[in-house]
Every structure is written in structure tokens, then in C-alpha cells.
């Protein structure tokens, strides 16, 4: 036992400074060493070495340790803490127990919060742990539903912790940022608390009709939250925590593109001059080095998987090669995740947000870039893609979505999303990407009617507000109506229904993000062109180019003009369009 405890001590010291391969070795081995290092007859809270493992900042390491200790031993120690009123130790042990479940740890996190609420007096350490508990509880399955009294209490408490952290920072007059793990944890909790308030204004957390005033307020709040994440990243003790904070900074003003319609929106404020911050995150991300760490901190999310960096450099900088480099990392990472899940080391429920944010938010980037080969390669390795062919995974997806706090319902059919629509999106994307001969009758059997597709576009927040573009289920299905069924009149009716949605809302609905409108106009041009209306096709593409230019989507402006080449008549008109394309892309050397 003494040898095992010495090895465990060495592992902990090495993990703090080790590189990726060393950390991977430690994670694979620590379960055995923790199991052998426990002192017989001693409860966990009395063992300083074991508690050091269970209180480690890396939840992935804690999860391996809990697996080695055993859930029964851990529960026995928790019960003794409760019987003896040892609330601090009980909170630590409940938080350690949550590491086994990641995003599904709502039950354990609620118990941890209840325990730490009984710790008196508060200390800096207790507030730091409470911040970590609440950060994970924000979006945990089996946690609190958005808008419930418990969730409002959580939000208020995070605001209090943020204010206390800011007071401490001001009192310390700490103008020089340097790596500081404790300070980072306090600050990241505060930044996420600020982001939570921003999400409320933006309508993420419950039915809220879009207005331009609310959108302007949300943008201002997102910028402030972004500045907090940027400041937090300067105190990160390691590259994984820096990436976690930096990707939150980048993601906010890219992921929610209705803000791009605002006259005050400036991409450089978040993305950096020339998208410098986005390029940096694409360059430094390494799945083998960072992923396990990122999944073990904060909200248990690898935010890089939201793919906001790639879509940003594509749309704003016209840089498809940089976007493809990032997408390649994403595809290979999903393959590795699928392998981990097949070996029982992970579960699909742990990747609920990463998978659905990618599907609902950023596959539109790949489609907009015309990278159908990458789309086809990716689909079989994603949560929703596998759910199409595996009933057990489909059942897990349905349960995960329904248990999430995002499954809110508003009046008159308005909602965040529906499981049926998520599966429709996956199915229609697979059909659009499929190069095989079409079974027309089979396609007609599951393809919704045009009015149903317009209803989805009007009523589901996720697809109105996230960067879905051509991956919007309504746009995908309109494409299938035209290209697979040759029902171009139906396709035109669908996209006209989308375009009839007021971009900044009508006082009741959610408005519509610009990339979906641009892609709808491109489909409209195909509908008109297929019916022999070349001039009207060009009119739709002129509007697409104009709307792209208004929000700075250089790539989409050029793509709309390239589409126009198919419909213009005469060499002179074609040459004119080519000159316009060159003028749009030349500033970026494309």
C-alpha cells in the first residue's frame, strides 16, 4: 500500500506539469493505483492523499479515481459526512461523484450545492468550489429547468459569487495577469454567470419574441461577457483552460448571427482583427492533448466542437482552406469519440451539446463552402447520424434532448427545438449528401409538407437563431423537393415562406438569421432557373449578394455571384459578374 500511495503522489505531481502522452498514461493507470492506495478502516474525508485526488481540477482524473474507489465506498463516506455534519467534506465528495456523469450529473451536483450551502462561514475556497458546482449545474441534465425558481436562485447566486470575485480582484489591485488556477476558477465562474444573463436576454432560456432593442442589449451583454472570458484566459494555468475561456469568447457573437444584422455589430470586437483569434484557436487545437481536459472542466463542454472558428474565417475572411483545416480536425475528433463510446469509455449523452450545436449551428458552413465530401464523411460518426441507423442511440438522443433545460415550450407552438425536427434535419442532410439514385416514393413518404416546413422555420428558436444556414431543416427539405423530386414549385413555396419571416421579428416570433435567408435566396434562384426564369433567378441572387454584403459575409457574397454565372446571358454579362467576384475576394488574396 505504501508503494501505491507513493506512486499516486508522483502521478499527481506529474499530472500538473506533464504533456499529453504522460497525462494519457496517468489517466489510464490511476484507477488501479487509487483502488490500491486506500487505507483500510479510514473514511475518504480523513485521507489527505485521496481527497487531493478527489478535489483535483481535472474532472476526468477525478472520474477515474472515483471508478477506482467505487461508488459504494464513496457513498458510505458521504453518509458519514452527513451524519456528522461535515458539510465541507460532503460537498467535495458529492462534487467528485458528479465527475462520473459529466453533463448528466444534475442529481449529484444538486446534492453538492445543498451541502456547500451549509458551510459556515463562507471562505474563498468554499466560494470557489460552489462556483464550480454551479457552473456545471447550469446546463446539466436532471438539473433545473430554465425559468424554474431553483434555476433563478442558481442564477442569482452566481451573480453574487461574480460580484465577490470582482471585489476581491479590485481589492488585490492585480493588474498583472499570470497563471493562477484558483483565480481562474473564480473568474471563469463569473464569466459564465454573466453569459447566463446574456442568454436570458437573447431568448435562449425561454420564450421571448425578438425585438431589435432586445437584440442590441444582448449584443452589448455578449461583448461584456466576452471581455470577461478574455480577461479570464490570461490567468489560465494551462493551455486547456486558456482554450476553454478563449473559445467561449469567440463563440458568442458567431454562434448567434441575428446580432450580425445590428448596425453596431463589429466582428473584430470578438474575433480579433482579421479573425486573428479564430485562426489561433484552429491552429492550437489538438484533440489528443486537450479534449479530455476540456470535457472535465466548467460546463463539461469541449467548446471548440461548436465549430464557430471555422465558420467565422470562412464567412468574414473568405478563407475556405483555414476552415477546411479546422473541419478536418473536427471530423477526425468525432471518429475518435465514436471509438471511445464503442469501447464504453464515453457515452453519447456526454456529447449532447457538442453534437447538436455542430449539427444545428455549423454544418451550414460546410454546405455553404460546397464541401459535400466532408459532410458525407462526417455524418456517420455523429450522434444524430448514428441515431438514424441505431434505435438505441435514437432513444438515448430523445431522452437526452427531453431531459435538457432547453426543451422549453412557449405559447402558440413556439419552442426551442423538437426531437422530431432534429431527426428530420439529420435525415434530410443525409439525403442531400447521398449520391445514390433516389427512391422517390420513399422520399415522399417521410418528407414533410411545405406548410409544415414553414411552420418549423417560424416556431423553433434553435434554427432561427443558430448559424444553421443551408443546414436548416426547412432549407434542406426545400432542396430535396427541388433537386430530388423535381417539385420546384413546392420548393419555391417553402423558401418564400422562410423569406416572409421578418429578420428582426414581428413582436411574436424569433426572426430569422441572415445565413438562412441568404441560402433561401440561393435555393429560390435554383427554383426560378429550373422553370426557365433566368432573369428572376439573377434577381434572387442579387438580393442574396446584397444581404451577404450587409452583414460582411464575403464568402456568401462571392458564392451568390458565382451562382449567377449559370443564369446570366451573354459574354459581356458573364465578364461583368466575374469582375464583381474578383473585387469581392481580392482583398483576401482569394
Secondary structure as GFF3:
##gff-version 3
##sequence-region A 1 590
A	DSSP	alpha_helix	2	17	.	.	.	ID=ss1
A	DSSP	alpha_helix	20	37	.	.	.	ID=ss2
A	DSSP	three_ten_helix	44	46	.	.	.	ID=ss3
A	DSSP	alpha_helix	48	54	.	.	.	ID=ss4
A	DSSP	alpha_helix	59	69	.	.	.	ID=ss5
A	DSSP	alpha_helix	71	84	.	.	.	ID=ss6
A	DSSP	alpha_helix	87	98	.	.	.	ID=ss7
A	DSSP	three_ten_helix	102	104	.	.	.	ID=ss8
A	DSSP	alpha_helix	106	116	.	.	.	ID=ss9
A	DSSP	alpha_helix	124	137	.	.	.	ID=ss10
A	DSSP	alpha_helix	149	172	.	.	.	ID=ss11
A	DSSP	alpha_helix	181	202	.	.	.	ID=ss12
A	DSSP	alpha_helix	212	233	.	.	.	ID=ss13
A	DSSP	alpha_helix	239	255	.	.	.	ID=ss14
A	DSSP	three_ten_helix	257	261	.	.	.	ID=ss15
A	DSSP	alpha_helix	267	271	.	.	.	ID=ss16
A	DSSP	three_ten_helix	273	275	.	.	.	ID=ss17
A	DSSP	alpha_helix	276	284	.	.	.	ID=ss18
A	DSSP	alpha_helix	287	294	.	.	.	ID=ss19
A	DSSP	three_ten_helix	303	306	.	.	.	ID=ss20
A	DSSP	alpha_helix	308	317	.	.	.	ID=ss21
A	DSSP	alpha_helix	320	342	.	.	.	ID=ss22
A	DSSP	three_ten_helix	348	351	.	.	.	ID=ss23
A	DSSP	alpha_helix	352	357	.	.	.	ID=ss24
A	DSSP	pi_helix	358	362	.	.	.	ID=ss25
A	DSSP	alpha_helix	363	368	.	.	.	ID=ss26
A	DSSP	alpha_helix	372	379	.	.	.	ID=ss27
A	DSSP	alpha_helix	383	387	.	.	.	ID=ss28
A	DSSP	alpha_helix	391	403	.	.	.	ID=ss29
A	DSSP	three_ten_helix	411	413	.	.	.	ID=ss30
A	DSSP	alpha_helix	419	433	.	.	.	ID=ss31
A	DSSP	alpha_helix	440	446	.	.	.	ID=ss32
A	DSSP	alpha_helix	450	459	.	.	.	ID=ss33
A	DSSP	alpha_helix	461	465	.	.	.	ID=ss34
A	DSSP	three_ten_helix	469	471	.	.	.	ID=ss35
A	DSSP	alpha_helix	473	483	.	.	.	ID=ss36
A	DSSP	alpha_helix	488	499	.	.	.	ID=ss37
A	DSSP	alpha_helix	514	530	.	.	.	ID=ss38
A	DSSP	alpha_helix	534	550	.	.	.	ID=ss39
A	DSSP	alpha_helix	554	564	.	.	.	ID=ss40
A	DSSP	alpha_helix	571	585	.	.	.	ID=ss41
A	DSSP	three_ten_helix	586	588	.	.	.	ID=ss42
###
